[in-house]
Amino acid sequence: MNITDIPAALISTAVFLLGAAIGSFLNVCIYRLPLGRSIVTPGSACPACGHVIRWFENIPILSFLLLRARCSACNQPISLRYPFVELVMGILAVFLWQKFPFQVDFFIYLTFCAAMVIITFIDLDHMIIPDIISLPGIAIGFAASFISNSMDWQQSLMGILLGGGLFYAVAFIFCLVTKREGMGGGDIKLLAMIGAFLGWQAIPFVIFLSAFVGAVVGLIYTRLYSKGENAQIPYGPFLAGAAICYLFYGQIIITWYMKLFMV
C-alpha cells in the first residue's frame, strides 16, 4: 500500500498527533530554557510538589482533560497553557501538511513554527528571546534553503542580511538620537532567523504587520491596564505571529493588497 493511498483524514489525524506531541516537548522548553535547565533530564514533574509525571499523565491534551486540569498528587491547578501549546502545534502541523504534503518543506517549517511558539511564550513570560533558539535557527534556516522546494539559498541569505541588518540599523539610529535602547538584540536576531527561513520577501510584510498589530495591542493595553503609563510589551510574539501569517497567507494578502490599492 502506497502512502498516498492512505485516507487524507487518517493522515491529518496522525499529523495532528505528531504536532501535539511536539507541543508537549515545547512546553518543557518554554519552562526550562529561561531557567538554564536541561530540556532532556530529569523527566517532567509537577512544579508545585515535584511529583514525577507518569506516561499516562503526559498524553497531549487528553491527560489535561482526564486530570481535570489538576496535579494527581497535590491537586494544584495545571496551567491552561500546556494543552493550548499542544493544540496550537497540532493545528499548525495540519496546516503545514496541507500546504506541503509529502515534501521536505513540511519538516523545515514545522521546525520553524515550533521555534516561533517557544520564542513567543518565553518572551511573554520573561521579556527575552533566547539566543539558544534564534542563533541556531539562523543557521538551520540557511542550511534548509539548500533542500527546500520553496526558497533558494540566495533568498535565505538576503533574508538574514535584510532582516538582521535593517533592524540593527533602526535600533542603532534610535539609540543614537534618543540615547536609549529602543529595540532589543533578541528582536534583531529573531528577524534574521525569520529571514533565513522565509526569505527576504517576507521581511517587509513581517515588519509592517507586526508593527501595526503591536501598536494597536500596545495602545489598548496601555489604556485599559496601565492607566495611561508607558507599558513594556514584548515585540517577539508579534514578529513570530506575523512570520507564521506570512508563511500561510502572505502571498494571498499581498496579492489582495496590490489589487485593492494599485488599480
N, C-alpha and C positions, 0 to 999 in steps of 0.2 A: 504493500500500500504506500503510495507516494504521499509525502507530507501535504502537498497541495490538494489532496483529495479529502483531507480531514475537514469536517464541517467548520464553517467560519465561527459559529457560536462557541464551539468547543475550544478553538484556538484562542479566541478572545478571552474566554474564561481562564485558560491556562496563563495567558499573558497578564491578565489582571492579578492572578495569584502570585505570579513572579514579581510584579511591581509592588504588591502589598508586602511580600517578604523582604524586598529591598527596602521598603519604607520602614519595616521593623528594625533593620540594621541602621538606617539613617537616624532613627530615634536615639540609638546608642551613641552615634557620632555627635549629634546635636547636644546631648547631655555631657559627654565626656571630653570632647576636644577642648572646649574652653577651660576645663579644669586641668588639662595636661595629662589626663589619664589614658591608659591603653584602651583601644576600642576592640581589642581581641580578648584579653583576660582582665579580671575574672569574668565569670558569666553574669548575666543580668540579675539584678536584685532590687528589692523594694528600697527606695532611697530613705524611707521613713524608719523601717525596722531592720533592714538588712536581709530579709527573707529571700533566699535563693529561688528565683522563678523557675519552676519546672516546665518541661517542654509543652505540656498541655495548657499551661497558663500563658504561653507565649505565642499562641497562634494568632496571626494578624487579624485584627478587628473582632474576630469571633470570641477570643478569650476575654476581651474587654466587655463584651455583652454578657457572656456567661458569668463572669465575676461581678457583674453589676457595678462596674467601674470602681471596685474596691479591692485592696490587697486581701488575699485569702488568709494571711497571718495576722495582720494588725488592724484590718478593716479601714485603713486610711484611704481616702479617695485617690483614684488614678486619674491623672490629667487627661482631659479630652484630646489633648494634642497627639497622644500616641496613636489612637485609631485614625485621627484626622490625617496625620502624615502618611500612614499606611494607605488610607483611602485615596489621597491625592496621588501618590506614586502609582497605585493601581490604575487609576483613571488615565494618568499621563502615559503609562505603558501601553494601554489600549489605543489611545490616540496615536501614539508613535507607531504602533504596529499597523494601524490603518493607513498611515502616511508612508511608511517604509516597510511594506510586507516582504518578508524573505530577503531583506537587504542588510548589509553590514551597518548601514546608517542607523538602523534601529538600535543597535547596541551602542553606537557612538553617541547618539542623542539621548539614550536612556541614561548613560553616564553623565552627560551634560545636565539633564534635568535633575538627577539625583544631587549633583553638586549645587545647583541653584536652590533646591529645597533646604539643604544643610545650611548654606550661607544665609538664606532668608531667616530661618529661625534662630540661628546663633546671633545674627545682627540684631534681631528684635529683642533678644534676651540680654545681650552683653554690649551692644553697640560696637562690635568688632567684626571684621571679616578675616578669618584665619588664613594666614599665608600657606598653611599646610594644604589648603584646598585650592586657592587661587593660583599659586605659583606652579605647582604640578599640573593644574588644569590648563594653563597656557601651553605647556609643553605637550600635554596629551592632545589638546585640540589641534595643535600644529601637526603633530605626528599622524593624527587620524585623517587629516586632509589628504594624505597621500593614498589612502584607500577608500575615501568617501566617494559616493556617487553624486553628491550634492554640491561639492565645493572642491576647488583645487588648492594647492599649497600657496600659490601666489595670492589668492583671495584671503586665505588664512593669515599669511604674513602681513598683508596690508591691514587686515583687521586688528592684529596685535599692535602694529605701529600707530594706526589711526586712533584706536580705542584708548590705549595707554598714553600715547603722545598727546592727544587732544585734551584729555582730562588733566594731564600733568601740566600742560601749558595754561589751562584755565586756572588751576589751583595755584600755580606759580604767580600769575598776574594778579589774582585776587589777594594773595598773601603780600605781594609787593605793594599793592595800592592801599590795602586796609591794615597791613601789619598784623594780621591774624589769620589763622588757618581756616579755610572755608570748606575744604574737601579732604577727607582722609585718604591716606595712601591705599587703604584697602579698597576703596571705590575705584581708584585708578587701576589697580591690578585686576579687579573684577571685570571692568570694562575691557581690558586687554584680553582676558580669558574669553569673554563673550565674543570678541572679535576673532579669536583663534578658532572657535567652534562654528560661528555663523558667517564669518567673512566681513569685509569692510562695508559691504552694502547694508548690513544690519545696524551699523553704528549710528547714523543719523536718526533712524527710526527709534532705536532704543533710548537715545538721549532725549529726544523730543517727548516720547510717550512717558518715560519715567519722570522727567521734569514736570510735565503737565499734571500727571496724576499725583506726584509728590507734593506739588504746590497746592492742589485742591485739598488733599488729605491734611496737609500741614495747616492750612487755613481753618479747616473745620475743627481739627483737634485743638488748635490754639484758642478758638472762640469758645468751644464747649468745655474743655478740660483744663486749660492753662490760665483762665481768667485774664486773657489778653497778653500774658507774658510770653516771651520767646521760648518755644519748646524745641528740644532736640529730638528729631525723628530720624531714625537710621535710613539712609538712602539705598543701601544694598537691596532690600526687598523690592523696591521699585525698579531697580535695574534688572534684577532677576526676573521679576514678573513681566517686564517689557520684553526681555530676551525670549522668554517662553512664548509670549504672544506673537513675536516676530516669527519664531520657529514654525508655528502652526498657521498663522493668519497674516503674516507680514505682507506677502505679495498681494493678497486679496485686498487688504486695507490700502496699500499704496496705489493699486490699480483703481480702486474706488475713489480715492482722493484725487488722483490725476484726472479722472473723468469728471469729477464734480467741480473742480476749480480751474482746470486747464482747458476748458472748452472754448 
